[in-house]
Amino acid sequence: MIVIVGYIIQGYMNKSLKFLLDHAGASIRYRIKKEILKDIDSYEKEKLQSQILEDKLIQQFIVKQNVDGWIDEDFHSEKGIETAIRVLSEKGLLSEQFPIRKMLDELERRVDTFDKGCLFNVGKILDQKGFGGSQLIRATIFAYAGIENKDFIKEQIENALDKFKFILSIDRIQDITEGYKNKLIFKDEVKWPSIYDLRLLAFTKTWRSKENEEIITSSIGQLIRLSPIPDILVLNGHQLIAPASFCMHNFHPDVDAFEDKDWMMWFHRMELLSRLGVVKSIGELKDQVDFLIHILSENDGIFKNKLSHYYFTKWGTYTGLALEKDWRKEERRICDLTFRSLLILYYSEIYEGVFHNLE
């Protein structure tokens, strides 16, 4: 039965790939050939990289760079370095390309000053208290670009693993929270992962021992059991601080009740969970992937749901998934959502053999 299902899915995936390679922009075509098909020659690589560099959004960030490669905006904003490197990496621009390399070099050099602005004090507090702030974000940005062999990144990877280990020590949200001025806050000595911990581990590989993979799988399973997770703040003195909990509230959502913004958060979270390698071992996540497969199967491998929300198309530190230049044409929306669907299926490894035989 599994073999038959695999053949059926393979047929849909071939149709998905053909559609994207025929209709999608340079970023999606490059990433399909590099990540999924793993078949791109040097000529095509250079050609697609040149086309990606011409992308309007990429150019908007490049023209803002000063002589050092830095962008003189708030680091943690939709106009700053964090979003710039996230966009350039998602678009498929290689980290050795001059614009992104200059950004990364300067980010590495600015050890203590990179987060000057709105994040400066809050980011340090979150780092110190075990929730991940400025230093975690900095390490995650390098991971976006495929870089993890630096000591400050390795340190944040270890911190992220510690946070996920902590989840296994609790049974209820009430074990880690208490009330404060009609708000829910974390108790002292609690460590808790943010979306950046999930991103950092999803885009790195050096931590992936059998033991660590079992810990992450178990901790994600526990987050599913604890879902939905309420808003929980960090208390520092009398100051309430919101950790980066975007996409981290519900690991077991009711997919039938999704609104458009819920779909964006689901695509983002499921791609990260798939990259972590936990989906194939957790029944609730496999069910969510099967739901996606059902949608694709009804439309010959194409994701046609008419979703429309700025979470998809407005790139920032948290939002943004669209690689096409805009969604004014239905075809561009379909390309973006079909590509994200393929990434989830590919990295989830549920039907791993399917992708080994794609045309």
C-alpha positions, 0 to 999 in steps of 0.5 A, spaced: 500 500 500 505 504 501 509 503 495 502 504 491 501 511 495 508 513 493 507 512 486 501 516 486 505 522 490 511 521 485 506 523 479 503 529 483 510 531 484 512 531 477 506 535 475 508 540 481 515 540 478 514 541 471 509 547 473 514 550 477 520 550 472 515 552 466 512 558 470 516 560 476 521 566 477 528 565 478 529 564 485 524 558 485 527 555 479 534 555 482 532 552 489 528 546 486 534 545 482 539 545 487 535 543 493 530 538 491 533 535 484 540 536 486 541 537 479 544 544 476 550 545 472 555 551 473 552 555 467 545 554 469 547 556 476 551 562 474 545 564 469 540 564 475 544 567 480 544 573 475 537 573 475 536 573 482 540 579 483 536 583 479 530 581 483 527 588 485 526 586 493 534 584 493 536 591 489 532 595 495 536 592 500 543 592 496 542 600 495 541 601 502 548 598 504 553 603 506 561 602 504 562 597 509 556 593 507 551 595 513 544 597 512 543 603 517 536 601 519 534 598 526 537 591 526 531 587 528 526 591 523 523 589 516 528 594 513 534 592 517 540 587 516 536 581 519 530 582 514 535 583 508 539 577 509 533 573 511 530 575 504 537 574 500 537 567 503 530 565 501 531 568 494 537 563 493 542 568 493 549 564 495 552 567 501 559 568 497 555 573 493 558 580 494 552 583 497 550 578 502 557 576 504 559 584 506 553 584 510 555 577 514 562 580 514 560 586 518 555 582 522 560 578 525 565 584 526 559 588 530 559 583 536 556 588 541 553 593 537 549 590 531 543 590 535 543 598 536 536 600 536 529 597 539 532 591 540 538 593 544 536 592 551 530 587 550 535 583 546 540 582 552 535 581 557 532 575 553 539 572 552 541 572 559 534 569 561 534 563 557 529 565 552 534 567 546 535 575 544 540 578 540 545 573 540 540 568 538 538 572 532 545 573 530 547 566 530 540 564 526 541 569 521 548 566 519 544 559 519 539 562 514 546 563 509 548 556 510 554 558 515 554 554 522 562 553 523 563 559 528 564 559 535 558 564 537 553 560 532 555 553 536 554 556 542 547 558 540 546 551 538 547 548 544 543 553 548 537 552 543 538 544 545 538 546 552 531 550 551 528 544 548 531 539 553 527 543 558 521 542 555 521 535 557 522 536 564 514 539 565 508 536 564 503 542 564 504 550 562 502 551 569 509 548 571 512 554 568 508 560 569 505 564 574 500 570 574 502 578 574 498 584 573 493 580 569 498 577 565 501 570 564 509 570 565 514 565 566 517 563 572 524 564 574 529 559 572 525 557 566 528 556 559 523 556 553 525 556 545 523 561 541 521 561 533 529 563 532 531 556 536 526 553 531 529 556 525 537 555 528 536 548 529 532 547 522 538 550 518 544 547 521 546 540 521 552 539 526 548 538 532 544 532 529 547 526 533 542 520 534 541 523 541 540 530 540 535 528 534 531 524 539 531 529 544 528 534 539 523 529 537 520 528 544 520 535 545 516 537 539 511 531 541 511 535 548 509 541 545 504 538 541 501 535 547 501 542 551 498 546 545 495 551 544 500 554 548 498 561 551 501 568 550 507 568 556 511 574 557 518 575 561 518 579 567 525 583 568 524 587 574 517 591 573 518 590 565 514 585 561 517 583 555 514 579 549 519 573 547 519 571 539 513 566 540 511 567 533 508 561 530 510 557 536 503 557 540 500 551 536 503 545 534 497 541 533 492 546 530 485 545 527 487 545 519 480 545 517 478 552 521 484 555 518 484 563 516 489 565 511 494 568 516 494 561 520 496 558 513 502 562 513 504 560 520 503 553 518 507 553 512 513 556 516 512 552 522 511 546 518 517 547 513 522 548 519 519 542 523 520 538 516 527 540 516 528 538 523 527 531 521 521 530 526 515 529 522 516 522 520 516 520 527 510 524 530 503 522 528 500 528 529 505 532 524 504 526 519 497 527 519 498 535 517 502 533 511 497 528 509 492 534 509 497 538 505 498 532 500 490 531 499 490 538 497 495 537 492 492 531 489 485 534 488 489 539 483 494 535 480 500 537 484 498 544 484 496 548 491 490 553 488 487 555 495 486 562 494 490 565 500 491 572 501 494 575 507 500 580 508 503 575 512 505 571 506 508 577 501 510 582 506 517 580 508 520 582 515 523 578 521 517 574 522 513 574 516 514 573 508 514 567 504 513 569 497 519 568 492 515 571 486 515 578 485 508 579 487 501 576 487 497 580 483 497 574 478 494 568 480 499 564 477 505 567 482 501 565 488 500 558 486 507 558 484 509 560 491 504 556 495 506 550 491 513 551 492 512 551 499 508 545 499 514 541 495 519 543 501 515 541 506 514 534 503 521 533 501 524 535 508 519 531 511 522 525 508 515 521 509 515 519 502 523 519 501 523 515 495 519 519 491 524 525 490 529 520 488 525 518 482 523 525 480 524 526 473 
